[in-house]
Amino acid sequence: MLVNYLTSSAEIAGCSAVFSLKRPGLMAEPLRDAGIPVLNGGIAEPAQGLPAALATMPRGLRRLSRLISEIRPTAVSGWMYHANVLAFEALRLSGRRKDTRLIAGIRCSAMQGEAYGVTHRLVVARSRQISGAVDVLAYNSEAGRREHEALGFSAVKATVAWNGVDTAKFRPDAAARVRIRQELGIAPDRLVLVQAARVDPMKDYPTLLKAFRTLSDSADLIVVGKGTETLPDLPGLHRMGIRSDMPSIYAAADVIVMSSAFGEGFPNVVAEGMAAGLTPAVTRVGDAAVIAGDIGRTASPRDAAGLTAALSGVLALGADGLAAAGQAARRRIEADFSLQASVARMTDIIDPGS
C-alpha cells in the first residue's frame, strides 16, 4: 500500500522519500522506478540476531535524524511499530518536532506478542507510550483501531484510512488464467483456491492445510509467499514461494482464501483477489469480513472445521455460481475500496493543507 500510495501520482512521488530500517527489499524497485529515493537505515536483518539489531539501531536512528534535518519534510510517517518508534525518536533528535507532522501508521489489528518474542513486545509497548504524542495515529482498519485502543493506545489522535486496490491491475484475465494453469498443470475446469501469505504464525497455515486435506478432491490450492515452498507436499497443493506476478496468479483461481489467526488489519490480498473476480473465504480477523461483505463465506480464526465449511460452501457454488459471485466481488471493491479513495484519504492525513 505504501508503494501504491507514493506512486499514485507524479506530484506525490516527486515530494517523497522512503527510509527503510534495514536493507531495502523487493518493494524498493517500483519506488525507485518512480524516482523516489529509497534509503538504507543500516539496521541488521532479523536473521543476524538481536545483538546485531541492537548494535546497529543507533546508526539507523542517526541516519534518519540527519535525513530529517537535511530535507526538512512537511511530515514524517511511520509504517508499523518499529518505524513509528524510530521516526518519533529521530524527529525529536533532529530538532524539527515543532515544524514537522508525525504520523504513526498501524497496519494491523492486535498482534499476539508471544508469537514474536520480547523485542516485539517491547516495541509495541513503546508504541503505546508515544501514541498520545504523535499528530495522527493512522490505522488501516476499524478492527486495528478498536483493538489497539483496548490495549491502551490513545484514542484522541486516531483515524482510519482503509487500503485501496488498483482495479485496473487486479482484474479478471482469461489469458493469464490459461497460462498459469498450464504452468502448474491444472485442468481448465478445475476449481482453484489461492492464498497469498508468507509462512508465519499470524497466517496460520496449519489450519488451512488441515482444512484443505478434506477438500483436495474438490479443488486445487495455490499458496504464494515467502516460505510457502517449504510447506508439506500434498496432492493438489501448489507451493509457489515468492512471486511478482500476483495479478496473473489471482486470475488463475476461483476463490481467494485468508486463514489468518490474528493480526490482520486491512488484508490487501482479500481485496485484490475480489477485484480479480474471486469469491472470498476468509477468517474473521481484522476487517476481512467487512471487505467480503455478504459475498462468499467467513470462519472463526483457528477453526479448521469452520474454515472447511466456509471453503466447502463456496466450492458448492460450482463454476457458474463462483463466476457470478466473483463479478459481485469485483463490483464491491470498485465501489467501496478503490485506490483513488484511499490515496485521497492518506493525502489528507499526511498533508491536510494540500
C-alpha positions as CSV (number, residue, x, y, z in Angstrom):
1,M,0.0,0.0,0.0
2,L,2.9,2.4,0.6
3,V,4.2,1.8,-2.9
4,N,0.6,2.2,-4.3
5,Y,0.2,5.5,-2.5
6,L,3.6,7.0,-3.3
7,T,3.5,6.1,-6.9
8,S,-0.2,7.1,-7.5
9,S,0.8,10.4,-9.0
10,A,3.9,12.3,-10.1
11,E,3.1,15.0,-7.6
12,I,3.2,12.7,-4.6
13,A,6.3,10.8,-5.9
14,G,8.1,14.0,-6.5
15,C,8.0,15.1,-2.9
16,S,8.5,11.8,-1.2
17,A,11.4,9.8,0.2
18,V,11.4,6.3,1.9
19,F,13.7,5.4,4.7
20,S,13.9,1.6,5.1
21,L,15.0,0.5,8.6
22,K,17.0,-2.4,7.2
23,R,18.3,-3.2,3.7
24,P,15.6,-2.3,1.1
25,G,13.9,-5.3,-0.4
26,L,11.6,-6.1,-3.3
27,M,9.4,-3.1,-2.8
28,A,12.3,-0.7,-3.4
29,E,12.4,-1.3,-7.2
30,P,9.0,0.2,-8.1
31,L,9.6,3.1,-5.8
32,R,13.0,3.9,-7.4
33,D,11.4,3.4,-10.8
34,A,9.1,6.2,-9.9
35,G,12.0,8.4,-8.9
36,I,11.5,8.1,-5.2
37,P,14.7,7.8,-3.1
38,V,14.9,4.7,-1.0
39,L,17.5,4.9,1.8
40,N,19.1,2.1,3.8
41,G,18.8,2.6,7.5
42,G,21.6,0.1,8.1
43,I,19.8,-1.8,10.9
44,A,20.8,-5.5,11.0
45,E,18.5,-8.1,9.4
46,P,16.4,-10.3,11.9
47,A,18.4,-13.3,10.8
48,Q,21.6,-11.7,12.2
49,G,20.1,-11.8,15.7
50,L,19.0,-9.4,18.4
51,P,22.5,-8.3,19.5
52,A,23.3,-7.2,15.9
53,A,20.0,-5.3,15.7
54,L,20.6,-3.5,19.0
55,A,24.1,-2.6,18.0
56,T,23.1,-1.1,14.6
57,M,19.9,0.6,15.9
58,P,21.7,3.8,16.9
59,R,23.2,4.1,13.5
60,G,19.8,3.9,11.9
61,L,18.5,6.5,14.3
62,R,21.3,8.9,13.5
63,R,20.8,8.4,9.7
64,L,17.1,9.2,9.9
65,S,17.6,12.2,12.1
66,R,20.2,13.6,9.7
67,L,17.9,13.0,6.8
68,I,15.1,14.9,8.5
69,S,17.4,17.8,9.3
70,E,18.6,17.9,5.7
71,I,15.3,17.7,3.7
72,R,13.1,19.4,6.3
73,P,9.9,17.4,5.5
74,T,6.4,18.6,6.0
75,A,5.6,15.2,7.5
76,V,7.2,12.0,8.7
77,S,5.0,8.9,8.5
78,G,5.9,5.7,10.2
79,W,4.7,2.4,8.7
80,M,4.2,-0.1,11.6
81,Y,5.6,-0.3,15.2
82,H,9.3,-0.3,14.7
83,A,9.2,2.5,12.1
84,N,6.9,4.6,14.3
85,V,9.2,4.4,17.3
86,L,12.3,5.2,15.2
87,A,10.5,8.1,13.5
88,F,9.4,9.5,16.9
89,E,12.9,9.4,18.3
90,A,14.6,10.7,15.1
91,L,12.3,13.6,14.7
92,R,13.0,14.7,18.3
93,L,16.7,14.3,17.8
94,S,16.5,16.4,14.6
95,G,15.1,19.4,16.4
96,R,12.2,19.7,14.0
97,R,9.4,18.2,16.0
98,K,7.5,21.6,16.1
99,D,7.8,22.0,12.4
100,T,7.1,18.5,11.0
101,R,3.9,16.5,11.4
102,L,4.4,13.0,12.8
103,I,2.0,10.2,11.6
104,A,2.2,6.8,13.3
105,G,0.9,4.2,10.9
106,I,-0.5,0.9,12.3
107,R,-1.3,-1.6,9.6
108,C,-2.5,-4.5,11.7
109,S,-5.0,-5.5,14.4
110,A,-3.8,-6.7,17.7
111,M,-0.7,-8.9,17.3
112,Q,0.0,-11.8,19.6
113,G,3.4,-10.9,21.1
114,E,4.1,-14.3,22.4
115,A,4.5,-15.5,18.8
116,Y,7.3,-13.0,18.1
117,G,9.4,-12.6,21.3
118,V,10.4,-10.0,23.8
119,T,11.7,-7.4,21.3
120,H,8.3,-7.2,19.5
121,R,6.6,-6.8,22.9
122,L,8.9,-4.0,23.9
123,V,8.5,-2.1,20.6
124,V,4.7,-2.4,20.9
125,A,4.8,-1.1,24.5
126,R,6.9,1.9,23.4
127,S,4.5,2.5,20.5
128,R,1.7,2.6,23.1
129,Q,3.6,5.1,25.2
130,I,4.2,7.5,22.3
131,S,0.7,7.1,20.8
132,G,-0.6,10.3,22.5
133,A,2.4,12.4,21.4
134,V,2.1,12.0,17.6
135,D,-0.1,14.2,15.5
136,V,-2.1,11.4,13.9
137,L,-2.4,7.7,14.7
138,A,-3.4,6.3,11.4
139,Y,-4.9,2.8,11.2
140,N,-5.8,0.9,8.0
141,S,-8.7,-0.9,9.6
142,E,-11.5,-0.3,12.1
143,A,-10.5,-3.6,13.8
144,G,-7.0,-2.3,14.3
145,R,-8.2,0.9,15.8
146,R,-10.6,-0.8,18.1
147,E,-8.2,-3.5,19.3
148,H,-5.3,-1.1,19.9
149,E,-7.4,1.3,21.9
150,A,-8.4,-1.7,24.1
151,L,-4.6,-2.2,24.6
152,G,-4.2,1.4,25.8
153,F,-3.3,3.2,22.6
154,S,-4.5,6.8,22.5
155,A,-8.0,7.3,21.0
156,V,-7.6,11.1,20.7
157,K,-5.4,11.2,17.6
158,A,-6.8,8.1,16.0
159,T,-8.2,7.9,12.4
160,V,-8.8,5.2,9.9
161,A,-7.8,5.1,6.2
162,W,-8.7,1.9,4.5
163,N,-6.3,0.5,1.9
164,G,-7.4,0.6,-1.7
165,V,-7.0,-1.6,-4.7
166,D,-5.9,-0.7,-8.3
167,T,-8.7,-2.5,-10.1
168,A,-7.1,-1.9,-13.5
169,K,-4.1,-4.0,-12.3
170,F,-6.1,-6.6,-10.3
171,R,-8.8,-7.8,-12.7
172,P,-10.1,-11.0,-14.4
173,D,-7.6,-12.0,-17.1
174,A,-8.5,-15.0,-19.3
175,A,-5.1,-15.3,-20.9
176,A,-3.3,-15.3,-17.6
177,R,-5.7,-17.8,-16.3
178,V,-4.8,-20.2,-19.1
179,R,-1.1,-19.5,-18.8
180,I,-0.7,-20.0,-15.0
181,R,-2.9,-23.2,-15.1
182,Q,-0.7,-24.6,-17.8
183,E,2.4,-23.8,-15.8
184,L,1.1,-25.6,-12.8
185,G,-0.6,-28.5,-14.6
186,I,-4.1,-27.5,-13.5
187,A,-7.0,-28.5,-15.8
188,P,-9.1,-25.7,-17.3
189,D,-12.3,-26.8,-15.5
190,R,-10.7,-27.5,-12.1
191,L,-11.8,-25.2,-9.2
192,V,-8.9,-23.5,-7.7
193,L,-8.3,-21.8,-4.3
194,V,-5.5,-19.3,-3.7
195,Q,-3.9,-17.9,-0.6
196,A,-1.2,-15.2,-0.8
197,A,0.6,-15.1,2.5
198,R,4.1,-15.7,3.9
199,V,4.6,-18.6,6.3
200,D,4.2,-17.0,9.7
201,P,2.2,-17.8,12.9
202,M,-0.1,-15.0,12.0
203,K,-1.1,-16.6,8.7
204,D,-1.9,-20.0,10.3
205,Y,-1.0,-22.4,7.5
206,P,-1.6,-25.4,9.8
207,T,-5.3,-24.7,9.9
208,L,-5.5,-24.0,6.2
209,L,-3.7,-27.3,5.3
210,K,-5.9,-29.2,7.7
211,A,-9.0,-27.9,6.0
212,F,-7.6,-28.4,2.5
213,R,-6.8,-32.1,3.2
214,T,-10.5,-32.7,3.4
215,L,-11.2,-30.8,0.2
216,S,-8.4,-31.8,-2.1
217,D,-10.8,-34.0,-4.2
218,S,-12.8,-30.9,-4.9
219,A,-10.2,-28.2,-5.7
220,D,-6.5,-27.4,-6.0
221,L,-4.9,-24.9,-3.7
222,I,-2.2,-22.4,-4.8
223,V,-0.1,-20.8,-2.0
224,V,2.2,-17.9,-2.7
225,G,4.5,-16.1,-0.4
226,K,7.9,-16.3,1.4
227,G,8.3,-19.8,2.8
228,T,5.4,-21.5,1.1
229,E,7.8,-23.6,-1.0
230,T,8.7,-25.3,2.3
231,L,5.2,-26.4,3.2
232,P,4.3,-30.1,3.1
233,D,3.9,-31.7,-0.4
234,L,0.2,-32.5,-0.6
235,P,-1.9,-33.6,-3.6
236,G,-3.3,-30.6,-5.3
237,L,-1.2,-28.1,-3.4
238,H,1.0,-25.8,-5.5
239,R,3.7,-24.2,-3.4
240,M,5.0,-21.2,-5.3
241,G,7.2,-19.2,-2.9
242,I,7.6,-15.5,-3.7
243,R,6.0,-14.3,-7.0
244,S,6.0,-10.9,-8.5
245,D,3.0,-11.6,-10.9
246,M,0.2,-11.7,-8.4
247,P,-2.5,-10.3,-10.7
248,S,-1.9,-13.4,-13.0
249,I,-1.9,-15.8,-10.1
250,Y,-5.2,-14.5,-8.8
251,A,-6.7,-14.7,-12.4
252,A,-5.9,-18.4,-12.4
253,A,-8.1,-19.1,-9.3
254,D,-11.8,-19.0,-8.4
255,V,-11.6,-18.4,-4.6
256,I,-9.4,-16.1,-2.5
257,V,-8.6,-17.6,0.9
258,M,-7.3,-16.0,4.1
259,S,-6.7,-18.3,7.0
260,S,-5.1,-15.8,9.4
261,A,-5.4,-16.4,13.1
262,F,-4.7,-12.8,14.3
263,G,-3.0,-9.5,13.4
264,E,-4.6,-8.6,10.1
265,G,-5.7,-5.0,9.7
266,F,-7.0,-4.4,6.1
267,P,-5.8,-7.6,4.3
268,N,-4.9,-6.4,0.9
269,V,-4.9,-9.9,-0.5
270,V,-8.7,-10.3,0.1
271,A,-9.5,-7.1,-1.7
272,E,-7.0,-7.8,-4.5
273,G,-8.5,-11.3,-5.1
274,M,-12.0,-9.9,-5.1
275,A,-11.0,-7.3,-7.6
276,A,-9.7,-10.1,-9.8
277,G,-13.1,-11.7,-9.7
278,L,-12.6,-14.3,-6.9
279,T,-15.1,-15.3,-4.2
280,P,-13.8,-14.8,-0.7
281,A,-13.5,-17.5,2.0
282,V,-11.8,-15.8,4.9
283,T,-11.4,-15.9,8.7
284,R,-13.0,-13.1,10.7
285,V,-9.7,-11.3,11.5
286,G,-9.2,-7.6,11.1
287,D,-11.5,-6.1,8.5
288,A,-11.5,-9.2,6.3
289,A,-15.2,-9.9,6.9
290,V,-16.0,-6.2,6.2
291,I,-14.3,-6.4,2.9
292,A,-16.0,-9.6,1.9
293,G,-19.4,-8.2,2.9
294,D,-22.2,-10.7,2.1
295,I,-20.2,-12.3,-0.7
296,G,-18.6,-15.7,0.0
297,R,-18.1,-17.3,3.4
298,T,-16.3,-16.5,6.7
299,A,-15.0,-18.6,9.6
300,S,-13.7,-18.1,13.0
301,P,-9.9,-18.0,13.4
302,R,-8.0,-21.2,14.3
303,D,-11.2,-23.2,13.5
304,A,-10.3,-25.9,10.9
305,A,-13.8,-27.3,10.8
306,G,-15.2,-23.8,10.3
307,L,-12.7,-23.0,7.6
308,T,-13.5,-26.3,5.9
309,A,-17.2,-25.4,6.0
310,A,-16.5,-22.0,4.5
311,L,-14.4,-23.5,1.7
312,S,-17.0,-26.2,1.1
313,G,-19.7,-23.6,0.9
314,V,-18.1,-21.5,-1.8
315,L,-16.9,-24.6,-3.8
316,A,-20.5,-25.9,-3.7
317,L,-21.5,-22.8,-5.8
318,G,-19.8,-24.5,-8.8
319,A,-18.1,-22.8,-11.7
320,D,-21.1,-20.7,-12.7
321,G,-22.0,-19.7,-9.2
322,L,-18.4,-18.7,-8.4
323,A,-18.2,-16.7,-11.6
324,A,-21.4,-14.7,-10.6
325,A,-20.1,-14.2,-7.0
326,G,-16.8,-13.1,-8.4
327,Q,-18.4,-10.5,-10.5
328,A,-20.2,-9.2,-7.4
329,A,-17.0,-9.2,-5.5
330,R,-15.3,-7.1,-8.1
331,R,-18.1,-4.6,-8.1
332,R,-17.9,-4.3,-4.3
333,I,-14.2,-3.5,-4.5
334,E,-14.7,-0.9,-7.2
335,A,-17.5,0.8,-5.2
336,D,-16.0,0.7,-1.7
337,F,-12.3,0.1,-1.7
338,S,-10.8,1.9,-4.7
339,L,-7.2,3.0,-4.7
340,Q,-8.3,6.6,-5.6
341,A,-10.4,6.9,-2.4
342,S,-7.5,5.5,-0.3
343,V,-5.0,7.9,-1.9
344,A,-7.2,10.9,-1.2
345,R,-7.7,9.9,2.4
346,M,-4.0,9.2,3.0
347,T,-3.0,12.6,1.4
348,D,-5.5,14.4,3.7
349,I,-3.9,12.7,6.8
350,I,-0.3,13.3,5.8
351,D,-0.7,16.8,4.4
352,P,-4.1,18.4,5.4
353,G,-3.3,21.6,3.6
354,S,-2.7,20.0,0.2
